Each structure stands twice: as structure tokens, then as C-alpha cells.
Amino acid sequence: MEYTKLGNTDITVSKLCVGCMSFGKAGTMHDWTLNEADSEKVIGHALSLGINFFDTANGYSAGTSEEYLGKAIRKLTKRENVVIASKVYFNEGRLSKTAILREIDGTLKRLGTDYLDLYIIHRFDYETPIEETMEALDLLVKAGKVRAIGASAMYGYQFYNMQLAAKEHGWTQFAAMENHYNLLYREDERELIPICRQMGVSLMPYSPLAAGHLARPTWESDSLRGKTDRVAKGKYDRMEEADMVIVKRVQELAGKHGCTMSQIAIAWQLAKGVASPIIGATKTRYLDDAAGAFAVSLTAEDIAYLEEAYVPHPIVGAIDHNPPQGVILLDEKK
């Protein structure tokens, strides 16, 4: 395993992060999530590979994702050996001061820890002044409940304005950006990613394999997730025809390099300067596969070949308004 620092902090993270949306009581959010015992197996295997970075959220499977992760960590390792990230937004009050101060305590209780390494705002809140949000996050850092803060999918100008507000008031600034980024979705290369690079913010993209589309030569999958993940279908299906051109190139380069398609997709992210792609694994072998990406060295020609077929995509991730209260699954295909 390889490691890096998170933004400008002293927090050392593995260059793979385990996405804990895969863990939690099935039916409370997705139908394909792992039960407590199976979640523990995946978490234990991640630790055995040297992965120390885990990303969850208060809204994942009605809080059971945080609960399963916390129990497994307490059973399998010492708290100081892992870096735990969780998120806030899909809750009553969104990113208001009242909501943030309430939600962090719920997250810490479910995880069974007295601090978070990284607290991420899950989306941009159109109803709360950014100064209120940034001050509240800074209060958590000063209180010792949070070591660092991050943001998730939003527009570049929104992220810049929040960073600027924190800088102007002497509050804690974001150290990480969890955005939607992969070979099939590169819209953030226009604004958000350059801003992050300018500010020394680490990229920890979600969906690095585009919900599995970059891990197999066919668009459809017979897996439980492939059949039931309506969010993945909403995010990707409308661009299937254009994106299959890229999928075929990933398959071609996997043959050339003697590796898997997912290793090509992850190696591309690492070559683009991503700090720690988030791997949502429902099987231990998926983590083994991801870890093999470090042995894949893409040439400049490989990277250009993978990228040249890309066409502009509709925005998926950043939102232009707050969804109705209680909505957690964005981009869902009805």
C-alpha cells in the first residue's frame, strides 16, 4: 500500500479509501448493502492490505453504516491506526450550525469514537449562509471532535467561496474534496479540480469505477447491485452509447498491460494526481483488485488514448438546489 498526506494536514491516509456506503442494513437505503458480519470481513481485509482510510456518512443506511464500521474498527484494530471520514447534509437543517453540532454527536456515538479524522459536507446547502457553516465546522475542530474538514460534490465557485470565507475569518479550511470523478465523468476538470490543486486540497473521488462500468466490458451487470442500483442507472445510463467507446479502450489497455479493467481505471486516477480514490467493495477480492493498480504504470500515450474519446456530460454530483427534506438518493432512475 502507498500513503500520502491529506491536504495540508499531518493526517496520513492510504492511497485507497474504503467507501462504506456498501455497509449497512439492506433496504434502509440500498438493497445490496452488506450485513454487519460481511461488512466486518471487508473492513478486516482492507486493514490487512494496509488500507487505513474509511469513508462513511450519517445518512448511509439510516446510520447503520457508521455503526457497522465503528464496531469492526473497535474489534479489529486501534482507533489511532485508522482515518475515519463521515459526512453531513442529508439531515434536518442541512448545514446549519444547529444541524452540524447535532449531527456530529450522532455520528460519533454511532461510530463509538470521540473524534472524527475528517468531516465532510455532503453537498452545498443553498439555504444556510456559508459563513454559518464554516464557523460551525471550525468550532468542531477547536473542540477536538474533528481533525480536518472536507467537501463533496459542488460547483467550483461554491467551493472557492467557502474556502475564502474560512480564510478571511481565520477558520479551518477544507483539506479534501470528495467529488464525482472517473474516466466516464470528467466535468470537474474544468473548474473544481484546478481550484483544489491551487489550494492544496486532496482529491478523494467517489465512483472511480463508474458504478462498475469501468470494471467490465459489458454495460449491464447480473449482480444484485447491477440489477437494483437505481442511482447508478440514473447517473450513467443516459450516456451509455458515448461511454462504451471509453469502456472498450479500458478493456483494450487492460489486455495490453496484463491487468484488470478496474486497475486501468484506478491507475488513470493515480496518474492524474488523485490522492485516494474511494473503493466501494462488497467483496474482499475487489479490494485486492484495486490494490493491484499500484503496479500498473500508464504511459502518456495510454492516458491520451483513454481520454480522447470523452464528450461533455450532464452534471451529476453537484446540485443546483436543495432536494426535498428526507431525500437521500440523488440522480435516481425512476
C-alpha positions as CSV (number, residue, x, y, z in Angstrom):
1,M,0.0,0.0,0.0
2,E,1.1,3.5,-0.7
3,Y,0.3,6.5,1.5
4,T,0.0,10.3,1.3
5,K,-0.8,13.3,3.4
6,L,-4.4,14.7,3.4
7,G,-4.2,18.2,2.0
8,N,-2.0,20.4,4.1
9,T,-2.7,18.4,7.3
10,D,-0.5,15.9,9.1
11,I,-3.0,13.1,8.5
12,T,-1.5,10.1,6.7
13,V,-4.0,8.2,4.5
14,S,-3.7,5.1,2.3
15,K,-3.9,5.9,-1.4
16,L,-7.1,3.8,-1.5
17,C,-10.1,4.6,0.7
18,V,-12.9,2.1,1.5
19,G,-16.3,3.5,0.7
20,C,-18.7,2.5,3.5
21,M,-21.9,3.1,1.5
22,S,-21.6,-0.7,0.8
23,F,-22.2,-1.4,4.5
24,G,-25.5,-1.2,6.4
25,K,-28.8,-2.8,6.9
26,A,-30.2,-3.7,3.4
27,G,-33.4,-1.9,2.4
28,T,-32.8,1.2,4.6
29,M,-31.1,2.9,1.6
30,H,-30.0,0.3,-1.0
31,D,-31.0,-3.3,-1.4
32,W,-27.4,-4.5,-2.0
33,T,-25.6,-3.4,1.2
34,L,-23.7,-5.8,3.4
35,N,-24.8,-7.0,6.8
36,E,-22.7,-6.5,9.9
37,A,-20.7,-9.7,9.7
38,D,-20.0,-9.3,6.0
39,S,-19.1,-5.7,6.5
40,E,-16.6,-6.7,9.1
41,K,-14.9,-9.2,6.7
42,V,-14.4,-6.5,4.1
43,I,-13.1,-4.0,6.7
44,G,-10.7,-6.6,8.1
45,H,-9.4,-7.4,4.7
46,A,-8.9,-3.7,3.9
47,L,-6.8,-3.4,7.1
48,S,-4.7,-6.5,6.1
49,L,-3.9,-4.7,2.8
50,G,-2.7,-1.7,4.7
51,I,-5.7,0.4,3.9
52,N,-6.3,2.8,6.8
53,F,-8.9,5.2,5.3
54,F,-12.7,4.7,5.6
55,D,-15.4,7.0,4.3
56,T,-19.0,6.8,5.6
57,A,-21.9,9.3,6.2
58,N,-24.6,10.0,8.7
59,G,-27.3,9.2,6.0
60,Y,-25.9,5.8,4.8
61,S,-28.4,3.1,5.5
62,A,-30.1,5.0,8.3
63,G,-26.9,5.3,10.4
64,T,-26.1,1.5,10.3
65,S,-23.1,2.1,8.0
66,E,-21.5,4.1,10.8
67,E,-22.5,1.6,13.4
68,Y,-21.1,-1.4,11.5
69,L,-17.8,0.5,10.7
70,G,-17.4,1.5,14.3
71,K,-17.9,-2.0,15.7
72,A,-15.5,-3.5,13.2
73,I,-12.8,-0.9,13.9
74,R,-13.1,-1.4,17.7
75,K,-12.9,-5.2,17.3
76,L,-10.1,-5.4,14.7
77,T,-7.6,-2.6,15.4
78,K,-6.8,0.5,17.5
79,R,-8.6,3.8,16.8
80,E,-5.4,5.7,16.1
81,N,-4.5,3.2,13.3
82,V,-7.3,4.3,11.1
83,V,-8.6,7.5,9.4
84,I,-12.3,7.8,9.6
85,A,-14.3,10.2,7.5
86,S,-18.0,10.9,7.7
87,K,-20.4,13.4,6.2
88,V,-23.3,15.8,7.0
89,Y,-26.0,17.3,4.8
90,F,-28.8,14.8,4.2
91,N,-30.4,15.6,7.5
92,E,-32.8,18.0,9.1
93,G,-31.3,21.5,8.9
94,R,-28.7,20.6,6.3
95,L,-25.5,22.6,7.1
96,S,-26.9,25.0,9.7
97,K,-24.9,25.4,12.8
98,T,-27.6,23.7,14.9
99,A,-27.7,20.7,12.5
100,I,-23.9,20.4,12.3
101,L,-23.4,20.5,16.1
102,R,-26.3,17.9,16.5
103,E,-25.2,15.6,13.7
104,I,-21.6,15.3,14.7
105,D,-22.6,13.9,18.1
106,G,-24.9,11.4,16.5
107,T,-22.1,10.3,14.1
108,L,-19.5,10.0,16.9
109,K,-22.0,7.9,19.0
110,R,-22.8,5.5,16.2
111,L,-19.1,5.1,15.4
112,G,-18.2,4.7,19.0
113,T,-15.4,7.2,18.9
114,D,-14.8,10.7,20.4
115,Y,-13.4,12.2,17.3
116,L,-13.5,12.1,13.5
117,D,-10.4,12.5,11.4
118,L,-12.3,14.1,8.5
119,Y,-15.8,15.6,8.5
120,I,-17.2,16.3,5.0
121,I,-20.1,18.4,3.9
122,H,-22.0,16.0,1.6
123,R,-23.4,18.7,-0.7
124,F,-23.7,22.5,-0.9
125,D,-26.5,24.0,1.2
126,Y,-28.5,26.7,-0.7
127,E,-30.4,27.7,2.5
128,T,-27.6,28.3,5.0
129,P,-25.1,31.2,4.8
130,I,-21.7,29.7,4.1
131,E,-20.2,31.7,7.0
132,E,-22.5,29.9,9.4
133,T,-21.5,26.5,8.0
134,M,-17.7,27.3,8.0
135,E,-17.8,28.7,11.5
136,A,-19.7,25.6,12.8
137,L,-17.1,23.3,11.2
138,D,-14.3,25.3,12.8
139,L,-16.0,25.0,16.2
140,L,-15.8,21.2,15.8
141,V,-12.1,21.4,15.1
142,K,-11.4,23.7,18.0
143,A,-13.5,21.3,20.3
144,G,-11.4,18.4,19.2
145,K,-14.3,16.5,17.7
146,V,-12.9,16.8,14.2
147,R,-9.3,16.8,13.0
148,A,-9.9,18.1,9.4
149,I,-12.8,19.1,7.2
150,G,-13.7,18.4,3.6
151,A,-16.4,19.0,1.0
152,S,-18.1,16.8,-1.5
153,A,-19.7,17.3,-5.0
154,M,-20.4,21.0,-5.7
155,Y,-19.6,23.7,-8.2
156,G,-16.1,25.2,-8.3
157,Y,-17.3,28.7,-7.4
158,Q,-19.1,27.4,-4.3
159,F,-16.1,25.6,-3.0
160,Y,-13.9,28.6,-3.7
161,N,-16.3,30.9,-1.8
162,M,-16.4,28.6,1.2
163,Q,-12.6,28.4,1.3
164,L,-12.4,32.2,1.0
165,A,-14.9,32.7,3.8
166,A,-12.8,30.4,6.1
167,K,-9.6,32.1,5.2
168,E,-11.0,35.6,5.8
169,H,-12.2,34.7,9.2
170,G,-9.3,32.6,10.3
171,W,-11.4,29.4,10.4
172,T,-10.3,25.9,9.4
173,Q,-10.2,25.4,5.6
174,F,-11.1,22.3,3.6
175,A,-8.3,19.7,3.2
176,A,-10.1,17.2,1.0
177,M,-12.6,17.1,-1.9
178,E,-14.8,14.0,-2.4
179,N,-16.2,14.6,-5.9
180,H,-17.6,12.6,-8.7
181,Y,-14.6,11.8,-11.0
182,N,-13.7,8.9,-13.3
183,L,-12.9,8.2,-16.9
184,L,-16.6,8.4,-17.8
185,Y,-17.3,11.6,-15.8
186,R,-14.6,14.4,-16.0
187,E,-16.7,17.6,-15.8
188,D,-14.8,18.8,-12.7
189,E,-11.6,19.1,-14.7
190,R,-13.0,22.4,-15.9
191,E,-13.1,24.3,-12.6
192,L,-13.3,22.3,-9.3
193,I,-10.2,20.2,-9.7
194,P,-7.9,23.1,-10.7
195,I,-9.2,25.1,-7.7
196,C,-8.4,22.1,-5.4
197,R,-4.9,21.8,-6.8
198,Q,-4.4,25.6,-6.4
199,M,-5.4,25.3,-2.8
200,G,-3.5,22.2,-1.9
201,V,-6.7,20.2,-1.4
202,S,-6.5,16.4,-1.7
203,L,-8.9,14.7,-4.2
204,M,-10.7,11.6,-2.9
205,P,-13.2,10.9,-5.7
206,Y,-16.2,8.7,-5.3
207,S,-17.3,6.3,-8.0
208,P,-13.8,5.8,-9.5
209,L,-15.1,2.8,-11.4
210,A,-18.3,4.5,-12.5
211,A,-20.5,2.0,-10.6
212,G,-18.7,-0.9,-12.2
213,H,-18.9,0.3,-15.8
214,L,-15.1,0.6,-15.9
215,A,-14.6,-2.8,-14.5
216,R,-16.3,-4.9,-17.1
217,P,-16.6,-4.9,-20.9
218,T,-20.5,-5.0,-20.9
219,W,-22.7,-2.2,-19.8
220,E,-25.2,-4.3,-17.9
221,S,-24.3,-6.5,-14.9
222,D,-26.1,-9.5,-13.4
223,S,-25.1,-8.7,-9.8
224,L,-27.6,-7.7,-7.2
225,R,-26.2,-4.2,-7.3
226,G,-26.3,-4.1,-11.0
227,K,-30.0,-5.1,-11.0
228,T,-31.2,-2.9,-8.2
229,D,-28.9,0.2,-8.0
230,R,-31.3,2.9,-9.4
231,V,-28.9,5.7,-8.5
232,A,-26.1,4.2,-10.7
233,K,-28.6,3.8,-13.6
234,G,-29.6,7.4,-13.1
235,K,-26.0,8.6,-13.1
236,Y,-24.7,6.7,-16.1
237,D,-27.3,5.1,-18.4
238,R,-28.2,8.2,-20.5
239,M,-24.6,8.4,-21.7
240,E,-24.1,4.7,-22.4
241,E,-23.5,4.9,-26.1
242,A,-20.7,7.5,-25.9
243,D,-19.2,6.0,-22.7
244,M,-19.0,2.4,-24.2
245,V,-16.3,3.8,-26.5
246,I,-14.2,4.5,-23.4
247,V,-15.1,1.3,-21.7
248,K,-13.7,-0.6,-24.8
249,R,-10.5,1.3,-24.6
250,V,-10.1,0.5,-20.9
251,Q,-10.6,-3.2,-21.8
252,E,-8.0,-2.9,-24.6
253,L,-5.4,-1.4,-22.4
254,A,-6.1,-4.0,-19.7
255,G,-5.1,-6.6,-22.2
256,K,-2.0,-4.6,-23.2
257,H,-0.8,-4.3,-19.6
258,G,-1.9,-7.7,-18.4
259,C,-4.2,-6.4,-15.7
260,T,-7.9,-5.9,-15.0
261,M,-10.0,-3.1,-16.3
262,S,-10.6,-1.6,-12.8
263,Q,-6.8,-1.4,-12.4
264,I,-6.5,0.6,-15.5
265,A,-9.3,3.0,-14.3
266,I,-7.7,3.4,-10.9
267,A,-4.2,3.8,-12.3
268,W,-5.5,6.6,-14.5
269,Q,-6.8,8.4,-11.4
270,L,-3.5,8.0,-9.6
271,A,-1.7,9.3,-12.7
272,K,-4.0,12.3,-12.6
273,G,-2.9,13.2,-9.1
274,V,-5.8,11.8,-7.1
275,A,-4.8,11.2,-3.5
276,S,-7.2,8.4,-2.6
277,P,-10.0,7.0,-4.8
278,I,-12.9,5.6,-2.8
279,I,-13.5,1.9,-3.5
280,G,-17.0,0.7,-2.6
281,A,-16.3,-3.0,-2.1
282,T,-18.9,-5.7,-1.4
283,K,-16.3,-8.5,-1.8
284,T,-12.8,-8.7,-0.5
285,R,-11.4,-9.5,-3.9
286,Y,-12.5,-6.1,-5.1
287,L,-10.0,-4.6,-2.7
288,D,-7.3,-6.9,-3.9
289,D,-8.0,-5.9,-7.4
290,A,-7.8,-2.2,-6.5
291,A,-4.6,-2.6,-4.7
292,G,-3.1,-4.1,-7.8
293,A,-3.5,-0.8,-9.6
294,F,-0.2,0.5,-8.0
295,A,1.7,-1.9,-10.1
296,V,0.2,-0.5,-13.3
297,S,2.2,2.3,-15.0
298,L,0.3,4.0,-17.7
299,T,2.3,5.9,-20.4
300,A,1.4,9.4,-21.6
301,E,0.1,7.7,-24.8
302,D,-2.1,5.4,-22.8
303,I,-3.6,8.3,-20.8
304,A,-4.2,10.3,-24.0
305,Y,-5.9,7.3,-25.6
306,L,-8.2,6.8,-22.6
307,E,-9.1,10.5,-22.6
308,E,-9.6,11.5,-26.2
309,A,-13.0,9.8,-26.7
310,Y,-14.6,11.8,-23.8
311,V,-17.5,14.1,-24.6
312,P,-19.2,16.6,-22.3
313,H,-21.7,15.1,-19.9
314,P,-24.7,16.4,-18.0
315,I,-23.7,17.5,-14.5
316,V,-24.0,14.6,-12.0
317,G,-23.0,15.2,-8.4
318,A,-23.2,19.0,-7.9
319,I,-26.8,20.1,-7.3
320,D,-28.5,23.4,-8.2
321,H,-31.0,23.4,-5.3
322,N,-31.5,21.5,-2.1
323,P,-33.6,18.4,-2.6
324,P,-36.8,17.9,-0.5
325,Q,-36.2,17.0,3.1
326,G,-35.8,13.3,3.5
327,V,-34.4,12.6,0.0
328,I,-31.0,10.8,0.2
329,L,-30.8,9.1,-3.2
330,L,-29.9,11.8,-5.8
331,D,-30.0,11.1,-9.6
332,E,-32.2,8.1,-9.0
333,K,-33.7,6.5,-12.2
334,K,-37.4,6.1,-11.6
